Amino acid sequence: MHLAYDLLAGVDTLVLVDTVPADGNSAPGSIRVLRVSAADLDGRAMLDPHGMDPAAVLGRLRSMGGSLPATYVVGCVPADLSEGIGLSPAVAAAVPKAVAAVGSLLGPHSSTPNLFSTSK
């Protein structure tokens, strides 16, 4: 729910980093950047204050009086989905590419080249 309240306060761009399914012939460690629009979301999704479902939170923004900012998912195709700690070698090797993708998405919306800066 903190994400929803942060978005209600006004955010220009939201970038989520997560795993994504392969799209045909994507190898593990491949980086995919997806644009999320309001049409992609279900505004009737139930919110679970203890769960971590960004799609449900984003889908409910309108009913909370907010709107979806420019939203992207920078996703990495996983090598293995079994439980464990740490990244597979393919995913670990993709981290610099993911960081670069996040930087390129935030660059136009930031007054500094720092990935951790915010602008409103």
ChimeraX attribute file (.defattr): number of C-alpha atoms within 10 A of each C-alpha:
attribute: neighborCount
match mode: 1-to-1
recipient: residues
	/A:1	16
	/A:2	9
	/A:3	11
	/A:4	17
	/A:5	13
	/A:6	10
	/A:7	20
	/A:8	17
	/A:9	9
	/A:10	14
	/A:11	16
	/A:12	15
	/A:13	19
	/A:14	17
	/A:15	20
	/A:16	14
	/A:17	15
	/A:18	12
	/A:19	19
	/A:20	17
	/A:21	13
	/A:22	18
	/A:23	10
	/A:24	6
	/A:25	7
	/A:26	14
	/A:27	14
	/A:28	18
	/A:29	23
	/A:30	23
	/A:31	22
	/A:32	18
	/A:33	18
	/A:34	14
	/A:35	11
	/A:36	18
	/A:37	14
	/A:38	16
	/A:39	8
	/A:40	11
	/A:41	15
	/A:42	14
	/A:43	17
	/A:44	10
	/A:45	14
	/A:46	12
	/A:47	17
	/A:48	11
	/A:49	10
	/A:50	7
	/A:51	9
	/A:52	12
	/A:53	14
	/A:54	14
	/A:55	15
	/A:56	20
	/A:57	25
	/A:58	26
	/A:59	24
	/A:60	22
	/A:61	18
	/A:62	14
	/A:63	10
	/A:64	12
	/A:65	8
	/A:66	16
	/A:67	17
	/A:68	20
	/A:69	18
	/A:70	15
	/A:71	19
	/A:72	18
	/A:73	19
	/A:74	22
	/A:75	21
	/A:76	27
	/A:77	21
	/A:78	21
	/A:79	17
	/A:80	12
	/A:81	7
	/A:82	6
	/A:83	6
	/A:84	8
	/A:85	6
	/A:86	8
	/A:87	13
	/A:88	15
	/A:89	11
	/A:90	17
	/A:91	21
	/A:92	13
	/A:93	13
	/A:94	17
	/A:95	15
	/A:96	11
	/A:97	16
	/A:98	22
	/A:99	14
	/A:100	12
	/A:101	19
	/A:102	20
	/A:103	18
	/A:104	13
	/A:105	20
	/A:106	23
	/A:107	15
	/A:108	11
	/A:109	16
	/A:110	18
	/A:111	11
	/A:112	13
	/A:113	13
	/A:114	11
	/A:115	15
	/A:116	9
	/A:117	12
	/A:118	14
	/A:119	12
	/A:120	9
